[in-house]
Amino acid sequence: MFSLILFLVTFVVVFLIYLLFVIRRGKYLDKFIKGKEISYLKKVYKIKIKESDYRGISLLVAFTNSFIIATSVVLVSLFKNIFLEIIVGFITVMALILICYHIIGTIYKKEGR
């Protein structure tokens, strides 16, 4: 039960931070679109993003990043050894980034965006 509450709280807090400080502000949204996550999707999956799709892709990436962070926090909290926490956290983050961004890239590629 604690893990579920920790996941939900972490997910909501991270997503709200993205929503309030990045997506709702035009200046930061432009920087976010030029950032690493979107650049990775453009480069690897050859996705072209129109200016009208900026908010949609930003919401999807914010949702994905919130999921990655929340899942990593829950998995790391299961261990008591600091070295295991670091190793599990690193492996979890890297695996989830590759898996989640692959899913986003294939979805956007299939849609023809």
N, C-alpha and C positions, 0 to 999 in steps of 0.2 A: 504494500500500500504506500509506503514511504517513497519507493522508486517511482510510482506513478505520479504522485503529487510533485516530486522533484522534477520529473520530466515536464509535466504541465506548466509548472511555475517558470522553469527555465525557458521553455518554448515561448510562452506568452511574453515574458520580459524581453527576450531577445527580439522577437518579432515586433513588439511595440516600439522598441528602440529604432529598429530599421524603419518602421512605418513613420514614426514621428520625426526622426532626424535625417532621414535620407529620402524616402519616397515622396513625402509631402512638400519637400523643399526643392524647387526647380534647379537651383545652383548645384546642390549636392546630388541631385538625380543625374545631372549631366556628368558629373565626376564619377558617379557609380556606374553609368553606362560605359564610360571609358576605362573602368577598372579591370582588375585581373579576371574576375569571374566571367564577365560578359566577353572580354577579349578571348578567353579560353574557348568559350562556345563558338565565337565567330571563327577563330583560327582552326580549331580541330574539326568542327562539324560544318564549316562553310555556311554559317547562318548569316543572312542579311536581315538586320533589324531596322524596321522603319521607325521614324520618329513617333508615329502614332502608337507603336507597340512598346514604347519605353516603360510605361507604368506597368503593363502586364508582365513583361519579362522581369522587371525589377521586383514585383510582388512575388513571382515564382521563385526567383533567386533568394529573396529574403525569407520566404517560407522554407526553402531547402536549407539555407544556412542555419535557420533556427532549429530545424529538425536535426541537423548534424551536430550542432553544439549541445542540444538537449540530450541526445542519445549518448554522446561522449561523456557528458557530465554524469549521467546515470550509471554508465558502465564503469567509469573511474571510481565512483562512490562505493562500488561493491568491494573494492580492495582496500586493505589497510597498509600495505607496504608501499612506500613512496616510489621505489624503483618499478614495481609492477604497475602502479598508477601511471607513471610516465610512459612506460612501454605500451600498455593497453590503450592509453589515451592517444598516443601517436599513431598506432596501427589503426585504431578505430576511426580517427579523423581522416587519415589518408584513404582508407578503404571507402568510407562513406562519401567523401568528396568525389572519388573516381566513379563510384556507382551512381550517385544521385545526378551528377552532371552528365554522365553518359545517358541516363534516362531523359533528362531535359533536352539534351542535344538530339537524340533520336526522335523525340516527340516533335520538336520544332522542325527537324529536317523532313519528317513525314508530312507535316502540315504545309510544307513548301514555303516557309517563311525565310 
